[in-house]
């Protein structure tokens, strides 16, 4: 039942938690547990309600602004006695909607936004809170600024609560973090844009090799291209303490590059340098400058004594451009997958020794099979061939390691090799979003049944790539697997704001609505998914489940007939046919299709069973399915039996 009322909303967040987790997982969990122990009793003491935890963040509400502020002050006071972590806290007072122990509305968004702007150990409040507590002698405030917040129509006045507490200093792992922004093209020649982007990307690829420096992923850093954002805001959005920016000016056969390293919170110049070069080989210049800047970073930020290894890249700008376009299309799924394949193939036509393009091609063919757009017998030989060629050209790229891991996981079912290659891919490039997502979502959770570790990998993906829709939607799926549906919904909604109108978005929302019992919305999302994907076999299976729950048996039968016909014609994704057949009571055929899925190495097996358990239960609960599963080599852990394996 919904209820709208005035409330003070408090958001808290642990400063630098994800980086801490990445550096020392055991310490990260210890800090998280300590934070819970501090906040839960204090929120209760001041008559507040703790609604949910979002990773290391806490959302709570209070009947009065005074109680919210007094609670936040006491929380910060207790935390100041713990040198392990700092908190940021934001509070806003407005009308919000309460439903099923959760809270929604623009007031929640505003509290979250101002929390992000608070300093470590600080408490920021809005003017609505300030007006309610300004006459309290025990509470001192200070005006900070008026600012336009994302998705908020009006400027918000922000005040700070004076606590008298000096926050603990940031750990070195947070100080040693950087975002490399796209270098600005000062030449007036649009053709130089790719050279400018190439400079920035090569610097990123070089400095990610420092184990003690956190680097924001390219997709997130490049989202600021062409924008004049406040440096501090960039640092907050990307979760880094330092920003590298620069400019490029070309004149005739000469090129001048300016680069400067800045502290995000203050704008303080740590160092800067000017490069004047002859424009004979632009890729050689990129490599030279990237290594020289990395050398400066080693002196300024890192404890490492070894310069990174130079990555062998294509020497053709057009091939490089096609590769970047292909990767962008790959993440959109659906029909964009075919466009991605076209881009990678065109890049390889230009440069047949482009390892990254082969790796992208391998991953994309796997996705063709995963979404039920190509038969496994057709996509796997192409994926395996592309992965093999990528490794022959450049064995130790993060991307080629990830392609080998995917093959080992889904085709060979060699799980030890898959784990080793995933870990190597992440070590070589901690910003490799796809490697973290697949390791957490497709390996740790369904194969090892390590839900929390899978969650943490996908949470780290959002931290390294904080403006990536793909990272957030993948994180939402790990939350679904862990049974944390409300958190999954909140994370997915945030990811949707960052992304486009694509298959992954509608597929994720459709399943969350289904779990919540909102069948009309679920149907709408899956129908959108089917239209955008132009006939995904996986989506037909999902539509059948929704129609059956709505007691629309004739519609379900019609969709099933279409699905079975597609399989007979093109042999696409037998696992979706197996699940749909079990839903329709065609048990013998369902088991036959499940065995076919194992035999042809269906890419959606076994994640489909455990990730989409609402669709797979009728199949999993059939006598005879366990024997098929045992022969597949998939480990039988508790999750299978909780779903209903007999």
N, C-alpha and C positions, 0 to 999 in steps of 0.2 A: 504494500500500500504506500503510495507516495504522500509525502507531507512537505509543504513548503513553509519555511520559517527563517527568521533572522538568526544567524549564528556566526561566531568567530572561528575561522578556519585557520589551522596551523599546519604548515609543512616544515619538516625537518629533513636534513640530508647530511650524510657524513662526507666531509671534505676529502677528496682523493681516494675514496674507498676502492674503486675498481682497480686503480693502479696498485694499491696496497695488496689487493687480492691476487693480482697478477704476479707480484713480487714474492708474496708469502701467503699462500692459501690458508694455512693453519692460523696464522695471525689474523687474516681477514675475517675468518669465521668467529674467532675469539672477540674481535672488535664488534662485530654485528650482534653477537649474543650479549655483550656488555651494554651496548646501546639499548637493546630491548629491556634489559634489567633496570636501566636508569629511567627510561621514558614511561614504561607501562604504569608503575605505581604513582609516578608524579602526575600523569594525565588523569588518573583516577582520583588522586588527592584533590585536584582542582575541578572536580566534577565534569571532566571531559570524556569524550568517547574516542577511542582509537579505532578508526574505521578500517585501515589496511596498511600494509607495508608494501612499498614498491621498490624491491631490491633493498638498498640501504636507506631508502626514504620512508618517512612516516607521515600519514595523513590523519589528523585528529580535529574534532570540533568541540566548541565550548558554548555554553549559553550566554556568557558575557565576554566582552573584550578584556576586561580586567583579569578574569581567571586565565584567559589564554596567555596574556602577557606575563602574569606572575608565574605561571607554569613554565613558560619559555625561559624566564630568568633563572628559575631554580634548576632547570635542565642544564643550562649553560654553566651554572655555578658548579654543579656536580661534575660535569664533563671537564671543567678546567682542572680538576684534581686528577684527571686521567691523561697522562702524556701521550697515550696511543692514538687519540683522534680528536678532531674538532668537528663541530656542527655548524651548519648554516640554518637559520630559522626565518620563515616569513609568515606573517599573520595578516589576514584581511577580514573585515566584517561586512556581511551583506546577506541578502536572502538567498538561500540555497534549497535544493530539493533533497530530502532524505527518503531512501527506499532500501529495504532489506539490508540494514546496517551499513549502507554505503551513502555517499553524499555526492551530489552533482551540481553543476552550474558554473556560471562565469566567475563567481567568487572563489571557487576552487582553483580555477586557472590563474587568477590574479595572485593568490597566496603562493602558488607554485612559482610564478614568474619572479616575484620579488625575493623569494628565498634564494633563487639562483644568483641574485645580485648582491646578496649580503656577504660581508667578508667572513673568513673563518672565525668562529667564535662569536659572530654577530647575530643580532635580531633586527630585522627590518619589518616595519608595519606600514599600512596605508593610512591615508588621512581619516578614513572612517573609524579606524581603531584609535588614532591619535585624539580625535575629538571626544572619545569616550573615556580616555584615561589621562587627559592633560592636567586635570586638577588633582590627581592622586600624588600625594607628597612622596610616596615610596617609589614612584616611577619617574625617572628622568628621561627626557627625549631630546633629539636633535634632528633638525631638518637636514635631509641629504640632498634631494633633487626631485625635479618633476621629470617623468620619462614616459615615452610611448612604449607600451609593452606589446609583445606579439599577440595577435588575436583579441586585443582589447581596443575598443573604438575610441576611448578618450584618454588623455594623458593622466598619469597616476602620480600623485605626490607621495614621496617615500620618506619616512622618518626612521631614525635608528633609536633603539632602546639602549641607554647607557648602562652597562653592566659592571664597569670597573674591572673587568676580567681581561687579562692579556692572553690571547690565544697562543697555544703552543706553536712553535715554528713548523712550517711545512716540511715533511720528510723529503730527503734528497730525491726520491723517486718522483715526487710531484714537481719539484724545482726543475728536474731534468726532463721536461716535456716540451714538445715543440710542434707547431703547425707551419708548414711551408705553403704560403699563399701563391697563387698563380702570378708570375712576374708580369708586370704591366708592359704592354707594347706601346712604346713611345714613338714608333717609326711612322705611323700613319699608313702603314701597309698591312692590310688584313692578312696577307700571306705569311706574315711573321708571327701570327698568333700561335701557330703550332710549334714554332721554335721556342717561343716564350714559355708555352706550356711544357715543352720538352725539358727545358732547363729546370723548372720546378719539379717535374716528375723524376728526373734523374737524381736530383738532390734527395727527394724522399726515398727513392730506391737505395740510395747510398747510405743515408743515415739510419734507416731502419735496422741496419746491421749492427749498430751499437746496442749491446744488450741492456745498457743502463739508461737509455733515453727512450721515452715514450714519444711516438710520432703519430700525429693524427693522420688518418687514411686520406688518400688522394680525393676520393669522391666527396668527402666532407669539406676538406680544405678548398677544393675547387668550386664549391657552392658559393663562395664569396667572390668569384670572378666578376669583375665589372661593377662591384658594389663598394660604396664608401662607408664601411661599418666602423663603429668605435672599436679601437683595439682591445679594450677591456671586454667588450661584449663578445668579440671573436674568441678571446681566450676562454671565456665562460662557456660559450656554446660548444667549443671543441674540447674543453677540459684540459687545456694546456697552460703553461706558465710563460712560454716564450713563443714569439712569432718571427718567422723569417719572411721578409718581403723584398721585392726588388723591381727593377725596371730594365727594359732593353731598348736601345736605340740603334738602328741600322742606318748607315749612310754610305752609299756606294759599296765598296768592298771592305768597309770597316764596321765594327760593332762595338758598342759600349754597354756594359752591364754594371748596374749598381745593385749591391746587396747589403742588407742591414738586418742585424738580429736585435730584436726589441723585447723587453720584459712586458708581458701583456698587461699586467695590473697597473703599471706606472708609465709605460711608454718610454722607459729609460733605455738608451742605446747601449747595448753590450759591446758591439763592434760593428764596423761597416767597412766596405771595400769597393773600389772601382776597378773594373777590368776593361782594358782596351785591347782588341784583337783584330787580326786580319780574318776576314770571313772566307776561309778556304774550305774548311770542312766543319759544318755546323755541329755534327754529332761529336766530333773530336773536341770541339769547344765545350759542348755540354758536359762531356765526361771530365774534362780538365777542371772546369769551374765547380762541378759537383764535388769532386774529390778535394779541391782546395777549401771549399766551404766546410766540408766534412772534417777536414783537418782543423779548421778553426773551432768547430763545434766540439771536437775532441778536447781541445785546450780549454774551452769555455765551460762546457757542460759535463763532459764525460770523464770517467776514471780509466777508460780503455787506453791502451798504448799501441793498438794496432789499427791501421787504416782499413776501412772496408774494402772488400773485393769488388772490382769493377764488373758490372753485369754486361754481358754481350747482348746488344739490342740490334734491331734493324737499322740500317743506314739510309732507309728511304722514308721520307716524311709522309708520303701518301699511304704506305703500308701501315705506318704507325697510327695515322688518323683512322684508317679502317678498323684497326684492332680496337682502338678506344671506343669507336661507335658500336662494334660488335659486342663488347663487354656490357655497354649500357643497355643494348637491346636484350641481351641474355638475361639480365635481372628482371625484365618485365614479363617473362614467360609467355605462354600462349603463342599466337602467330608470330610474335616478335622473335621467337626462337629461330624460325626459318630465315628471317632477315639477318639475324646474328651469324648464322652459318654462311650466308652469302658474303657478309663483310669479311669473315675470317678467310674464306676461300679466295676472295679478291686480294686480300693482303698477301696470301701465299703465292698467288699468281705473280705478284710483283717481287716478293722476296721468298723464295722457296726454303730458305734456311731460318725462318722467323719462328723460333721456339714458342714464344708466347701465343702466336696465332694458332699453332697446332694444339697447344694446351687448351685454348679457348674453344677450338673446334671439338676436341674430345669431350669437354664438359657439356657442351651444348647438345651433342648427340645423346648423351646420357639423359639430359633433361627432356629431349624429344620422347624417349621411352618412358620416363617417369610420369609425364603428364598424359600419356596415352595418345600421342600424336604420330607415333611410328612403331612398327612391330619390333620387339626386342631382337629378332633375328636380323633385322636390317640396321638398327642403330648401333648394336654392340660391335660388330666388325669395324665399322667406321670410327667409333670412339676409341677402340683399342689400337687401331692403326695410327690414329692421330696422336694418342698419348705416347706410343712407342717412338714415333718420329720426334716429338717434342723432347723426350728424354735423351735420344741419341744426339740431338743438337746441343742441348743445355740441361744436363742431368740435375744440377743443383739450384735450379730456380724454385722459389716457393710455389709458383703456379704448376710446374711440372710435377713436383712432389705431391701436390694436392690431386692432380689428375691420376697419378698412380694409386693414391690412397682410395679414390672413388672406385677405381677398377677392382682393387683388392677387396673392398668392402662389399660391393654390389654384384660383381661378376664372379670373382674367385672365391668369395666368402673366406678369405684368408685374413682373419681379424687381427692377428698379431702384426702382419705387414701393414694393414690399414692404419692401425694405431701409430706405428713407427713413422709412416710417411706423413700422417696428419701432424704429428708433433714436430717433425722436421720442417714441414711447410710453415708452421706457425713460428718456429724458432728463426727461420730464415727471414720471415716478414711478419711480425706481430700484427700488422695492419691488414693482413689478408683476410678480409671479411668472410669470403666464401669458405676458406679452410676452417675458420673457427666455427662457422654455422654448421657445416657438415660434420665436423668432429663432435660438436655438442649435440646436435639435433638428430643426426642419422647414425651416430656410432655410440656415444656414451649413454644416451637414453635408451634406445631400443635394443642395442646389442648387450651392453654391460649393465643396463638397468640402474645407472648412476644418475638419477634425476637431478640432484643438486649440482653435480659437476657439469652436466650438460647445460643447466641453467647458467652457470657461471661463465662458460665459454661464450654463450650467446649474449650474455650481459656485457662481457668484455668486448664483443664485436660492436655493440652499440656505443661503448666508451671510446674505442679507437676510431669508430666511424659514426659519430653521433648525429649526423644529418642524413643517414642512409635509411630509406624506407625498408629496404630488404633486410637490414640488420634488425630493425625493430619488429617487423612481422615474423621473422624467424625466432626472435626472442619470445614473442607471443606464443608460438607453437610449443616451445619448450615449457612454458607455463601451463599450457593446456595439458601436455603430457604429465606434468607434475600435479594436475588436478586443481590448479589455482586459476579458476576461470575468470573471476572478477578482475584479477590483476592482468590476465591475458587480454581481456577486453580493453582495459585502459591503455596498455602498451600498444595493442593493435591500432586503436583509434589515433594514438600519437603518430605511429608509423604511417598511417594512411594520410595524415596531414602533410607528411614529407614526400609522399610518392605520387604516382600517376594513377590513372584509371586502368589498372591492369589486372590480369588473371589472379596473381598472388593476393592482391588486395581483396577481391570479391570472394575468393576461396576461403581466406582466413575469416572474414566477417560472416560468411555463410555458416561455417562450422560453429563459430561462437554463438550465433543466434540459435542454432539448432540445440546446442547444449543448454541454452537458457530457456528453451521451450517456445521461442518466438518463431513459429513455423512460417508465417507469412513473410517476415523479413529474411529468414533463411532461404526460402524459395526464391525471393527476388534476387538475392546475391548470387545464388548458384545459377539462376537463369542468365544473369549478366556474365558470369564466368563462362558459361557454355557459349554464349554469343561471341564474346571476345576471343575465346580460344578456337572458335570455328569447329566445334565438335569434339572436345576433349572427352575421351572414354571415361576418365576418372570422374568428370562432372556428371555424366549420365548416371553413373552409379549413385552419386550423391543426390541427384534429383529423385531417383526411385525411392530412396530412404525417406525423403521429405514427403513425397506423395503418399507413401504408406502410412506415415504418422498422421497425415491429414485425412486418412481414410478415403483417399482418392485412388482406389485400386485399379480402375480402368486406365487412368493416366499413367500409373506406375507400370501397368502391363504394356502400354503403348511404348513407353520409353525403354522398357526392358527388351521389347522386340527389336527396337532400333539398335540397342547396344549389342545384342546377339548377332544381328545382321552385320554390323560393322566388324565384329570379330571374325565372322565367317569369311568376309570379303578381304580383310586386311590383317588378320591375326594380331590385332593391337591389344596390348595390356590385358592378358588373361586374368590377372588378379582382380581387376575391377569387375570382369564378367563373373568370376567366382563369387565375389561378395554379393553382387546383385542377384545371382541365381539363388543363393542361400536365402536372401530376403524374400524371394518369390516362392520359396518352398521347393525349388528344383534341386534337391540335396545331392543326388547322384552326379548331376552335371556340374554342380558347384565344386565337388571334390575333384572331379576330372580337371576342371579349369585351375584349381589350386595346384594340382600336380604339374600342369602345363606351365604355370607361372614359375615353379621351381626349376623345371627342365630348361626353360629358355632364358633363365636369369632375368626375370622381370625386374626392372630397376626400381619399381615401387614396392618391392618385397624386401624386407618385412616391415618397413616403416609404416606402410599403409595400415597394417593390422593394429599396430600399437598407437600410432598417431591419430588415426581415424577410427578409434575403437567403437564408436557408435555405429559405424557402417559395417565393421568386421565381426561384431559379436555373433550374428546368426551363423557365420561360416566357422568361426573358431569353436563354437559350441557343438558342432556336428561330430558324432562319433566317426573316427577315421581321419580327422584332420590332424590330430596329434602325430600320427604315424608319418604323415607327409612332412610335417614340420621337423620331426626328428631326422628324417633322411636329408633335409635341406642343409643341415649343419648349423642352423640358427640355435643359439643357446636358449634353453627353456628356463626362464627365471620366474619370479613371483608374479610379475605383471601379467604374464600369459594366463596364469591360473586365476588371478583376480578378475580377468575379463570373462573367464568361463571355460577355459580349456579342460577337456575331459579325456 
